[in-house]
Amino acid sequence: MREYLTEQHKLRIAEAHNGLSIRPDVREKISVKMTGRKLPDETRRKMSEARKGRTLTAEHKQKLSEALKKYHRKLKSI
């Protein structure tokens, strides 16, 4: 956060926002706005570095596989 916020102020902000959720219509607007957004190369590199070395469980790999198959079947039907 900003440098001028004290730790106490940051905690109060966090407590005020705890448990709040974004309305579905607002979430949709954010989704539309962010779709197709190009990230800077530096950001992409940092994201890549953060993910390196992580291992996925067999269950997670299976779920990813099923999701991709479903996605590709949907694309073929279009």
Secondary structure, 3 states (H helix, E strand, C coil): CCCCCCHHHHHHHHHHHCCCCCCHHHHHHHHHHHCCCCCCHHHHHHHHHHHCCCCCCHHHHHHHHHHHHHHHHHHHHC
